[in-house]
Amino acid sequence: MDAATPLIEARGLSKGFFGNPVLKGVDITLRPGRVHALLGENGAGKSTLINLLSGALQPDSGEIRLAGKAVTRLTPQIARARGIAVVQQELSLATELSIAENIGLGAAPRRFGLMDYRALRDKAAAVAELVGLTEPLDLPVGDLPLGRRQMVEIAKALFREPSVLILDEPTSSLSAHEAGILSGLVRTLAARGVAVLYISHRLNEVQALCEHVTVLKDGLVTADRSLADVDAAGLVRLMVGRDPGDLFPPFVPAGTGGELIRVEGLSAGSVREAAFSARAGEIVGIGGLVGQGQEDFLLGLYGAIPAAASNATICSQRGPFTSVGASTAAGLAYIPADRKKEGLILSHTITSNLLLPSVGRLMRRGLRDRSGEASLVADLARRLTIRGATERPVQALSGGNQQKVALAKWLPLSPKVLLLNDPTRGVDIGTKREIYTMLRAFADEGKLIVLLSSDTPELVHLCDRVVVFREGRLVATLAHGDATEEAIVSAAMGIERKGLTA
C-alpha cells in the first residue's frame, strides 16, 4: 500500500433510525500518521459515524474503503482483522476479570487451543507499561477507579496493534497526569504511521494533538480542513455556527439565603476532617485532581457511603445521613458522573426515567395518576428542552440529552440542594450552555448547587467560590474573583500561592 493511500475512506455515508436521518452523505478520510479530530455537538452524528467505520452498524447508502479497496459489508470482526480499534466513551470491560485478561480480551494468544497465560501476561505487561498502568496485572478491573479503567480500555485497544485507532472522549475520566500520558502515546502512534480519529469536547486537547478536523452538524459535514491557524473560538464557531463568548451566563453573586450545609470534621471514604458550609442560592465548586476525595465528599454528604463528622447540619437536620433515602427526604438530590450506569435506566423510556423518583407521589387512592404523570413529563421536557417523543428509550438520546433527563427527574421533588458530579462530562458545547443556564436559574430560585467538575473553566466562570481537595483534604477555598484556572490547579498540586485559605 502506498504511504499516501488512506487507511479508511468513507464516501456519502447515510444512516437513519426509525425514519429519522442521522447521517446525510458524510465523507471522511483517515490517513496514515495523521491525528484527525471529529467534532460536533451531541446528536450531530459522531457516534453513528464511529459505529459505521468500525462495522457495528451498516450504512443505508455510501461506501467505505479500507486501504484503497471498497468493502462490501464491514463487520466488527472484519474491522478488527483489518487493524481498526475503537475506544468508546462508555467502557466495555469485564470487571470480574483481571487487568491482564481485560487487556487481551478477545485477542489473547493461544497455545494448543488454550489461552497462553504466560504469553498474555508478557504482552499485557508491555502494553500496560506503555499506558502507565502500574497496578498488579492480576488485580480485578472492578477494583480500579474509573480513570484507571479508562487506561485499561485504551491498553485493550493497543494490544491488537491497530493501524487505525478511534478514541471517543478518551480523557473524560482521566487525571491530568493520565491525559498527558495518552497525549504522548497518540503522538508516538502517529509517528509510527497509525491513523488516529480523536473525538473530544476538550478543545485544548484537539488543538494540541490534531492536524485535521471534520465537523458534523445535524448529520452533515460542515467543515473538513487543516487545523493550522484555527483557535479554540474558531473551533466552536465551526461546531455551533456562533461565537463562543456567551457560553457561560453572566455571573451574579449569590444572594444571602439561609445556611443549608454546615459540616465540621467530616470523614467519608478518602476524605479526612473536612469543614464546609454553604448557603441557599450559591453555586459552590469542588475542584482538584481526579481521585483526591471530591467524589467521596459528595457521596458522604448524600449518605451513599458511610460518613462521620464532629458536627453536621444539612437542610436543618442533624447529619451525616446514613442512607440516600434519608438525604432525599431532607431535600438533597445527587446526579452521578456515570449517567448511563448510575443515573438512568437506559432500556426504559424517557417518561419512566423522568418519573422514577416521584412516581409514588403521583398516586391517587393507590392508583397511578396517568394524566398527572403526562403533565409532569411534558413540563420537565419543556423546562429542560428535551425534544421529541418521550416514549422513546432514553438510550436513543444523545449524551447531552441523557444528562438533562438525569437532572430533570429530580426536579419534581423540589430539592433544596443539588449535588452534581461532573454534569457536563462528555457533553457538547451547546448542551453545556443550556446546563449552565439551568444551574444559574436553579441558584436564583434559592437552591444550593454543589458542583464537582473536572472542567476548570466551569468552576472559574460559574461558581461563587471554589473549594479544592488534595489527598483527601480540603486544602483551599477561593472566592469567585480569586478562582482562576492557575489558582485552582496550583492548590490542587500543592503549590503555594498568596490569597489561598484552607
Secondary structure as UniProt FT lines:
FT   TURN            3..4
FT   STRAND          8..17
FT   TURN            18..19
FT   STRAND          20..30
FT   TURN            32..33
FT   STRAND          35..39
FT   TURN            42..43
FT   HELIX           46..53
FT   TURN            54..55
FT   STRAND          61..66
FT   TURN            67..68
FT   STRAND          69..70
FT   HELIX           76..81
FT   TURN            82..83
FT   STRAND          84..87
FT   TURN            95..96
FT   HELIX           99..103
FT   TURN            104..107
FT   STRAND          110..111
FT   TURN            112..113
FT   STRAND          114..115
FT   HELIX           117..131
FT   TURN            137..138
FT   HELIX           141..143
FT   HELIX           146..159
FT   STRAND          164..168
FT   TURN            170..173
FT   HELIX           176..191
FT   TURN            192..193
FT   STRAND          195..199
FT   HELIX           203..209
FT   STRAND          212..217
FT   TURN            218..219
FT   STRAND          220..226
FT   TURN            228..229
FT   HELIX           232..240
FT   HELIX           244..246
FT   STRAND          259..268
FT   TURN            269..270
FT   STRAND          271..279
FT   TURN            280..281
FT   STRAND          283..287
FT   TURN            290..291
FT   HELIX           294..302
FT   STRAND          307..308
FT   STRAND          311..314
FT   TURN            315..316
FT   STRAND          317..318
FT   HELIX           324..330
FT   STRAND          332..335
FT   HELIX           339..343
FT   TURN            346..347
FT   HELIX           350..355
FT   TURN            356..358
FT   HELIX           359..362
FT   STRAND          363..364
FT   TURN            365..366
FT   STRAND          367..368
FT   HELIX           370..383
FT   TURN            384..385
FT   TURN            390..391
FT   HELIX           394..396
FT   HELIX           399..408
FT   TURN            409..410
FT   HELIX           411..413
FT   STRAND          417..421
FT   TURN            423..426
FT   HELIX           429..444
FT   TURN            445..446
FT   STRAND          448..452
FT   HELIX           456..462
FT   STRAND          465..470
FT   TURN            471..472
FT   STRAND          473..479
FT   HELIX           480..482
FT   HELIX           485..492
FT   TURN            493..494
FT   TURN            498..499
//
